Amino acid sequence: MAAAGDDADPKALACYGLLRGDTGGMLLRFVDGRPVSQVTEDFLAWVCARLHAEGKKALLLVWDNASWHISQRVRAWIRSHNLKAKRAGGVRILACRLPSKSPWLNPIEPKWVHGKRAIVEPERLLAAQEVETRACDYYGCERHERLRQTDPPKKQPAKRKKVA
């Protein structure tokens, strides 16, 4: 289903999610912009702050190989965060990367599939706010302010024209 040409709603909506092993609940944050390294760092900082407030000491992440999960920047941020958490007392992060093309090993993937199926409507395109509301209602989690992509997007290299 195509959006109207004058539609100000985003054509795609990024969402970060954490499936909690201790409660079975989900923590969600939607994104203004794209899921880039800076937004991933913001999400992880937010999650760690919430878990620290609950008295947690560690966060085990099971991650696929999305570029915003495995970038050098995110890996460096996690190393730096873990050093600070160890010194000052905080939630340390242990990131476990999955093998390529193995979503069935990630416990959150079936949750995403069921959630998407439960909230869509085949007859119409949902507005971004409606998707957020339905997703949070479906997963039983509170809505939070969207994370914002503040880093400017990388410039794409100019495409060269083929010369015959």
N, C-alpha and C positions, 0 to 999 in steps of 0.2 A: 504494500500500500504506500503510495507516494504522498509526501507532505505538500501542502499548498506552497506556491512559490514565495508568498509573503509571510510564511510562518516563521516566527522568531524563535520557536522552540529548537533545541539542538536536534540534529538528525540522528545522533547516537548519544547514549547516556552511559557514562562509565560509573562503575560502582565497585568499591573495595569492600570485601567482606571477610569476617573472621568467624569460623565455626568453633565455638568453645567446647573443648573436650570435657571440661568440668561440669558445665551446666547443660550442654546441648543447644544453648542459645546462639544467636547470631548477633554480631556487631556489624552494622553497615554504615558506610559513608559514601555518598554520591559525590561526583566531581564536576566542577565547572572547568571544562577543558579536557585534556587528555590524560590518561594514566601514565605519567612520566615519572622519572626518578624522584624529582622534588616532591611530587604528590605522594609517592610511596613512603618517603621519609616522614612527611607530615602525618600520614595514616599510622605508621608504626609508632611515632612519638605519642600520638593520641591514644592508641591502644595500650602502650606501656604505662602511660599516666593513669589510665582507668584501672588497669590490673594492679599497679602499685598501690592505688588507693584501697584496693580490696585485700592488700597484704600478700599478693603473689610475688614470687621471686624470679620466675622464668617463663618465657613464652616459647613454645615449640611451634615453629612455622613449617607447614608442609606446602611447598611451592612448586609450581610448574616452572617452565623456562621462559616465561614472558620477559621481554627485554627490560621492563620496568621492575622486575624482581631481581634479575641477575646482573644488572649494570654494575660497572666498577664503582660508580658513585654510591649506589645503595649498599654494596658490600663494604665500602669504606665507612659509610655512615653507621652501619651495624657494628663494625669493629670499634669505632669511636664511642658509640652509645654504650657498648658492653663494658668498655674500660671505665667510663663514667659511672655506670650502674654498679660495677664491682667496687669502686672507690667510695661512692656516696651512698650506696644502698638503693638499688632500683631493680627494675625488671630486666634481666638479661635475655637476649634473643638467641635462640638456636634455630638457624634456618636449614631445613632439610630439603634439598632439591630433588625433585622427581626425575626419573629418566624421561627423555624426550618422548612425546606422543604416548603418554600413559595416564590419561586423566582418570581412569578407573581406580588408580592408586590414591587419588586425592579425596579425602572424605567429604569435602565441601562440594564437589562437582555434582553429585546427585541432588543435593539441596538446591543448587542453582537451576538445574534442569526442571525440577518439580515446581520451584518458585516461578520461573518464567512461564511455564505452562499454566499455572494457576492465575496469573495476573493479566495475561494478554486477552485481547478481544479480536477475533479474526475479522469482524465487521468494520472496525475502525482503528485508527492510529491513536494511541493514548498520548496525552500531553506529558511532558517530563514530570511535572508536579504530581500528576495522577499515578505515574509509574512509581515514583518515590513513596507516595502514600500507600499504594497497594502492596509494594514490596515490604515495607516496614510493618504493615498490618499482617501480612501473610507470615512473616518470620517472627512476629511478636516482639519487635525491637523498637526503641524510640528513634524518632527522626532527629537528625543533627544538621547543623549548618553544613552546606557543601564544602568540601575541600576545594581549594582554588589553585589552578596552575598559574604560578607567578613567574616561573622561568619562561623567558621568551622561547617560542618554538624554534627548533633548529632550522636553519635555511636549507632547503633541499637543493642539491646541485642542479645547475641548469642542464636541461636535456639537450644533447647534441643532435643536430639534424644529420641524417645520413646523407652522404654525398655519393651520387651515382658514379 
